[in-house]
Amino acid sequence: MWTLILLFLVSVQINLFGIETSSKVSKVRKETFAIFAELGGQGIFVSLNGDYLFHPNFSLRGGLSFLIFGYGIPFSIYYLTNARTSHHFELGLGLTYTNVASFSFFGSGSSPKESLLLTGSIGYRYQPLKDGLFIRLCFTPLAIFEKNEYYDTNRNQTVTKNVIKLRPFAGISLGYSFSIK
């Protein structure tokens, strides 16, 4: 008899205090992987990416950007709200490495110009709880860290300057998401 009363009280406590039972946990998103193309955003121009949701509220993204005269490698981490639905507000922080040819019309050929971009992401993500369409719309402010070299005729030497440029940017992503487990 005492065992039944104790079981009853434990079940009431679980329901009153919101302790998740196995039926509620199944409604939370499992580990997923998304493959998507992005126009603009943290990939700068056009990029192909993979996004691994390793926790109901956190994901990692990596990709390859195709720039007009070079390439980029974006990497980011995101925080997602509301793990129980397909609609999310997302906040992200990342780095994008770029290597772009810089042309010299009066010199000999071209030389690569490397940049490191600190990227943010604030936006909307649609990612179904199960397999399906993956969509992102986001505002992505960029902080571009560059080394600029120029020849100073007054000093007769090449001068290197570190420059930080801030740029507002936006992106749209479209792809497919599927469960891993």
Residue pairs with C-beta under 8 A, 6 or more apart in sequence:
13 19
14 21
27 84
27 129
28 56
28 83
28 84
29 53
29 56
29 83
29 84
29 127
29 129
30 179
30 180
30 181
31 52
31 53
31 54
31 179
31 180
31 181
32 52
32 53
32 127
32 177
32 178
32 179
32 180
33 50
33 51
33 52
33 53
33 177
33 178
33 180
34 50
34 51
34 53
34 127
34 134
34 175
34 176
34 177
34 178
35 48
35 49
35 50
35 51
35 175
35 176
36 48
36 49
36 51
36 134
36 136
36 173
36 174
36 175
36 176
37 46
37 47
37 48
37 49
37 173
37 174
37 175
38 46
38 47
38 49
38 63
38 136
38 171
38 172
38 173
39 45
39 46
39 171
39 172
39 173
40 140
40 169
40 170
40 171
40 172
41 47
41 121
41 136
41 138
41 140
41 169
41 170
41 171
41 172
41 173
42 61
42 74
42 76
42 92
42 94
42 96
42 117
42 119
42 121
42 140
42 171
43 49
43 63
43 65
43 72
43 74
43 96
43 171
44 65
44 67
44 72
44 74
44 96
44 98
44 117
44 169
45 65
45 66
45 67
45 68
45 72
46 65
46 66
47 63
47 64
47 65
47 66
47 72
47 74
48 63
48 64
48 66
49 61
49 62
49 63
49 64
49 74
49 173
49 175
50 61
50 62
50 63
51 59
51 60
51 61
51 78
51 134
51 177
52 59
52 60
52 61
53 59
53 80
53 127
54 60
56 80
56 83
57 79
57 80
57 81
57 83
58 77
58 78
58 79
58 80
59 77
59 78
59 80
60 75
60 76
60 77
60 78
61 74
61 75
61 76
61 77
61 78
61 92
61 94
62 73
62 74
62 75
62 76
63 73
63 74
63 75
64 71
64 72
64 73
65 71
65 72
65 73
65 74
65 96
65 98
67 98
67 100
68 100
69 100
69 101
69 103
70 98
70 99
70 100
70 101
70 112
71 98
71 99
72 96
72 97
72 98
72 99
73 96
73 97
74 94
74 95
74 96
74 119
75 94
75 95
75 96
76 92
76 93
76 94
76 95
76 119
76 121
77 92
77 93
77 94
78 90
78 91
78 92
78 121
78 125
79 90
79 91
79 92
80 88
80 89
80 90
80 125
80 127
81 88
81 89
81 90
82 88
82 89
85 129
86 126
86 127
86 128
86 129
87 124
87 125
87 126
88 124
88 125
88 126
88 127
89 123
89 124
89 125
90 121
90 122
90 123
90 124
90 125
90 136
90 138
91 121
91 122
92 119
92 120
92 121
92 122
92 138
93 118
93 119
93 120
93 121
94 118
94 119
94 120
94 121
95 116
95 117
95 118
95 119
96 116
96 117
96 119
96 142
97 114
97 115
97 116
97 117
98 114
98 115
98 116
98 117
99 112
99 113
99 114
100 112
100 113
100 115
101 110
101 111
101 112
101 113
102 110
102 111
102 112
102 113
103 110
104 110
104 111
113 146
114 147
115 144
115 145
115 146
116 144
116 145
117 142
117 143
117 144
117 145
118 142
118 143
118 145
119 140
119 141
119 142
119 143
120 140
120 141
120 142
121 138
121 139
121 140
122 138
122 139
122 140
123 136
123 137
123 138
123 139
123 140
124 136
124 137
124 138
125 134
125 135
125 136
126 133
126 134
126 135
126 136
127 134
127 177
128 177
130 179
131 176
131 177
131 178
131 179
132 176
132 177
133 174
133 175
133 176
133 177
134 173
134 174
134 175
134 176
134 177
135 172
135 173
135 174
136 171
136 172
136 173
137 170
137 171
137 172
137 173
138 170
138 171
138 172
138 173
139 168
139 169
139 170
140 169
140 170
140 171
141 166
141 167
141 168
141 169
142 165
142 166
142 167
142 168
142 169
143 164
143 165
143 166
144 163
144 164
144 165
144 166
144 167
145 162
145 163
145 164
146 162
146 163
146 164
146 165
147 160
147 161
147 162
147 163
148 160
148 161
148 162
148 163
149 158
149 159
149 160
149 161
150 158
150 159
150 161
151 157
151 158
151 159
152 158
152 159
